[in-house]
Structures are given as C-alpha cells and as structure tokens.
Amino acid sequence: MPDMRAIEITQPGGPDVLQPTTRPRPEPRAGQVVLKVAYAGVNRPDALQRAGNYNPPKDASDLPGLEASGEVVAVGEGVAWPKVGDLVCALLPGGGYAEYVATPAAHCLPVPAGLSLKQAACLPETYYTVWTNVFMRGGLKAGEKFLVHGGSSGIGTTAIQLARAMGARVFATAGNDAKCATCIELGAERAINYREEDFVEVLKAEGGADLILDMVGGNYIPRDVSALADDGRLVFIAFLGGPKAELNFAQVMVRRLTITGSTLRPQSDAAKAEIAAQLRDHVWPLLDAGRIAPVMDSEFPLDQASKAHARMETSEHIGKIVLKVS
C-alpha cells in the first residue's frame, strides 16, 4: 500500500516528541473499516501515551489518536455498515493522527444531522466515556443531582449537556469565571470556581450529590465522598491529581456509597460496540435534533500536533481541540 502522513511519538516526553513521519496505509481486517481521516480529536489519553504512561493495546497502532471523522474508503470481510463512501465518526484503538486509520466497523457512528466533520471528530471519545460512566455505570436518573469536575473540558461540556438533557440537576467545577459561565450556558444550574469556593459545601447545602464524575482524584477523593448524598455514587475516569488518598471507608458503609470507575481503551471490542449501539439509540437523536452539540476550542494542522498538545496541557482550553488532517 502507498505511504501516508502521520504523527508519531519519537520517545516518551513533552509535546515536542510528536513528529511527522510516513507509514504504510492500513488495510482492514475482518470486521474493520479504513477511514480517510478528515479530523482527529485530541484527548488527555493521547498526552498520557506521549508521556509514556498509557501504552496502547498490543494489537493497536502505536500512533496516537483515539477518535476521528472521515470517509470510509475500505471495508473488511463481514462488514454490512458502514459502506465505502459513508461519512462517519469513530472510536479508534489508536492511529488517529494519520491520513488513514483502521477501526472496528461496530465502533463507527454516522455524522449527526447538521454537524460538520470537524464537529463529529469530537464526539466518539468523550461521548463513549460520558455515556459509559455517567449512565451505564453511574446510573444517573432524571431529578438526581450530578456533579462533574472539569466542567469546561471536552468530557465536562459533554457531561453537562447530556445530564441536563436527561433531566438531571447539574453542578460543575471549573477554574475561572469564563469557564464557569460556559458551564452555566451549557445547562449547569451552578458552576463552582474551585479557586474561590468549596464544592463540598455547595453540594452539602443542596443535600449532597447523587453522582460525581471525577477526573482529578488526589485530594479530591475524600472531598468527593463528603459531597455525596447517602446512597451516592462516585465514578473515576482519570487521576490528574494522583491516584492515591487517605479515606475513611466507614462513611462508605454507613452511608451506602458506591465508588467505581473505568477506562475506555482496554475494554473489549464487543463492549465498545454495545456502547456505540446505546449511543446511537439514546444520544444520536439528541445530536440530530440539535439539543446537544460538541463545544469547540481550537483547530491545528496535523503537522502541528505538538502545538495542539501544548494547548491542551495549559488547561486554558474550553471544549475540544482537533487536528485537521485532510
């Protein structure tokens, strides 16, 4: 096959280790499709992989990139949908920072009505993650109080909109007034500037959170437990502040709390296919109707992936960062 442009991780390190390269174009295995990538989403797990802290699965591409949008240009044996020529967005096992990428057909979703390929590239990683952890694992129901940390991030902006659309009362933390304003605009009834207010006290005044989605960890862990209502659930998806904390587990027993969490990438292809099916049934109609939409921060050319990572690591962004590939 002809070569393609791609971005590789030359060695573990900072954003500057992301460098242009050429690789052979992938071919689809049974059950897979190959996309001609239009846009690739930039996510925290990409930065963790770049730093040497998040190895790809053994059968996945070593190139970063866990979501993309584009045109299907080849299909493997046994694939009924999508077909060659279809425009889709897809969750990827890796390899999104490239002109072409292979992924299981069952992990593809149609581009929602009214959304561009640029917007669609921002959907898979965040929507798979939020749906899995907030609704499938966290069991959020209409009327419950939901707190999401990092409310202005790609995950946060998605979680706020989805939780609100499903009838929950939404609270969010963010690091400045502009980010808090974005959270309110997206549907949070209360945005908490964590530099000025204590989210524990805010939630306690409301009777406690029924569900908390946490990507911070560290010293937030015991504070999260304090902020939960009785029978509350705490779900972890990352530990930007570290994975360790001292915790009084008597509270967990006495107040009947549930602490859980998950990562997306190591899950089986079948598990991811089930998430995709649920998204298509429950979430894609909301996107098609314009009730929810991805929040966009910035766009960089593929060969400036290092600048995109530098932007993400400032934590100044609001919403999603994408790479324009073709």
N, C-alpha and C positions, 0 to 999 in steps of 0.2 A: 504493500500500500504506500501511497505518497506520504511524505512527512507533513507534519502540521506544526504551527507555532504553539508554544506552551510556556508556562512559568513553572520552574522547578525550585525546590528547596536545596540549595547547594550544600548547606551544612546547618546544623541547629544554631539558631541565633535570632537577631533582631530583623526588622523588616528588610534590611539591605541584603539579606541572604536569598531573597526572592529574585531570581534572574531569568531572563528569556532563554529558551532553548528550543530545539526541534525534537520531535518524537514521531514514531510511526503512527499513522491514524489507527484507532482501534477498530476491530471488526466485531460484530455482535455474536455472542454465544447464544445457545438456545434460550429463549425467554427474554432476550435482551433487545434493545434498540440502540442505534447510534444517532446522536443529535449533532447537527451543525450548530454550535453554540452561538447565540446572539449576545446574551448577557450571562454573567455568573455572579451570584451573590457572594459577599464577603462576610464571614462569620467568625465568632470567637474561637470555635474549634480549629479553624484554619490557622489562627495565630498560635494556638497551643501546639498544633502539629509542627508548624515552622520552628517553634522554640525547642522541639524535641520531647514534648510532654504528652503527645497524643498520637500514638502510632496508628497507621491505617490498618484495617483488617488484612490478613495475609494474602487474600486474592484480589485486593483493591489496588488501583493505581496509586503510586507514591506521590503523584501531583496533588496539590491542594485543590479544594473546591468541592462543596457538598450540595450545591444546588445550581441549577441553570435553566435557561429557557432557550428555545430554538426550534429548528425544523428537523423532523425525523428524516434521515437520509438512508437508513438501512434497518432492516428488521431480521431478527434471528428466527430459527425454527420454532413453530408453535405460537407465534405472536399474532393474535387477532386484532388487537388495538394497542397502541396507535398504528397508523399506516404511514408509509412513505409519503411525505408532503405535509403531514399534520404538524401544526404548531402546538407545542406543549411546554410545560414546565415540569421539572423532575427533581426528585431527591436522588443524590448520587452517592456511591460508595467512596468517591474521590475522583480527581481528574477534571474538575470543572474549569480550572484555569487553563483552558486549551481550546483550540478551534473545533475539536470534535471530542465527544465523550460517549462511552457506553454505560448503560444502566439498565436494570430490570424494567421491562415494559410495565409491570404492575406498579411501579413507583412513579409513573408519569400521571399527570393530570392535565386536562385541557386548559388552555389560556382562558380565564374568565371573560365573559362579555364586557366589552368596554375598557379592558385593561391592555396596555401595551406589553410587548415582550420584555421591556425594561422592568415594568412593574411585576410581571409574572415571575421573573427570576428571583424576586424577593419573597416568594410565597413558601416554597417547599420546606426548607429547614426550619423556619420559625413556626409555620402552621402545623407541621407534623409534631414539633416539640410541644407547642402550647396545647394542641388537642390531646395528645397523649397524657400530659402531666396534669393539666387543669381539669379535663373532663373524664378521660378514661381512668386515670389513676387517682386523681384528686376528687372526682365525683361532684364537681360544682353543680349546684342546682339554683334555679330561679329563687330570688329572695335572699340568698345567702350573702354574707359579707366576704369579699375576696380582696386580699392584699397582694400586690405584685411589687417586688423590689426592682429597681432599674426600669421604671415605667416609661422612660423615653428611649430605651433601647429597641432594637428590632423585635426581640421577644416581648418586651414590655408593651410596646404600642400595639402589637398583635393581641396580647392577652387582655388588655383593657377593652379593646373593641369587641372581641369575641365574648368575653364575660358579660359585658353590657348588653350585647345583642341577645344573649341567652337569659337575660333578666336578673343577673346578679347585681348587688351593690358593690361598686368597685372603688378601692383605695390604692394609691400608688406612692412610692417614694421616688424622689429624683434629687439631683444635686444643685439645681439653681432655679430661679423663678421662671425663666423661659421654658425650661424642661417641665416644670410643674404646670405651666399654662398649657403646654401641649397635651399633657395627661388629662387635664380638665376638658379640653376641646374634644378629645377622643372618647370621653364618656365617664371618666373617673369623677365621683362626687366629691372626692377630697384628695388633693395631692400634697404630700408631705415633703418639704425641703429638709432632708435629713441633716443638713448642716445647721439648721436652726430649730428643729422640732424633734421630739422623741416619738417615733412611730408607735412605740409600746403604749404610751399614754393616750395617744389619739385613738388607737383601736380599743383600748380598755374602756374609754369613755363611750364607745359605741357598743359595748357588750362583748368585745373580742371578735377576732376574725374566724370565720368558719374554715377558710382555706388560705394558706400563704404559699406563694410561689417564690422561691429564694434561689438566686444565683450568686449570692455573696458569701454565705457561710461565715466561718470565723466567729468573731464576737457577736454576729447577728443570731447565731444559733440559739443561745439561751434567751435572747430577747424575743425571738420569734415565738418560742414556747410560751413566754409570758404574755404575748399579744394574742394568743389563740383563745377562742371561746372553748368551753367544755365540749368534748367530742370533736374538737377541731382537727384539721389535717395540715401537715407541713410537708411540702414537696420540694426537694432539692434538684436542681438541674446543672449547677456549677458551683465552684467554690473559689470565686475570685479573691476572697479574703482569707482563704485557707480552709482545709477540711477538718480541723480539729477544734474542739471546745470542751470546757467542763460544763456538765449538765446534770441537774438534779432530776433523775428519772422517776422519783416519787410523784412528780407532777404529771408525768405521762400516765402513770397508773391511776392515780386518784381522779384525774380529770378526763380519763379515757381518750387520750390523744393518739393520733396516728402520725408517725414520721416515716416518710418514704422518699423515693427519688428514682431517677433513671437517666441513662444516657441513650441517645438515639442510634448512633453509628454502629455499635456492636450488636444491635438486635438483628434477628434473622430476617431474610428476605420476605418470608411469609408474614412475620409480624408487621413489617413496614407496609406490605401490601394491604393488610387489614386496616392499618391507619389510613392509607390512601383511600380505601373504599368508604370509610366513615367520613373522611373529609369531603369526598365527592357527594355523599348523601346529605350531610348536615351543614357544611360550611360553604361549599362552592355556590349553592343557591344564594347565600348572603352576598358573596362577591359578585355574582352575576347581576344581582339586584342593586348593587352599589351601596348596600347598607354598611359594608366594611371595605377597607382598601389598605394596601401597604403604605406606610409612611416612608418617603424617600429622603435620604440625606444628600448623597453625592455620587458622582459617576467618575470613574477613571478609565483610561485606556488599559488594555490588558498588559502592555509592557510597563505600566506604572503601578503594578500590583503592590510594590513596596510602599508607594505613597498612600495607597488605599489602606494598607495595614497600619501605617503610621497614624493616619487619620483616626482609625478605629481605636488605637491604643491611647489616644489623647482622652477618650471618653467624652469628647465635646460634641460628638455627632448626635443627631436626633433621628431615629429610624434607621433605614437600611443604606448600606454602601454597596455599589455594584461595579463590576468591571465590564466595559464594552468590548466584546470580542470580535464581532463581525457586523 
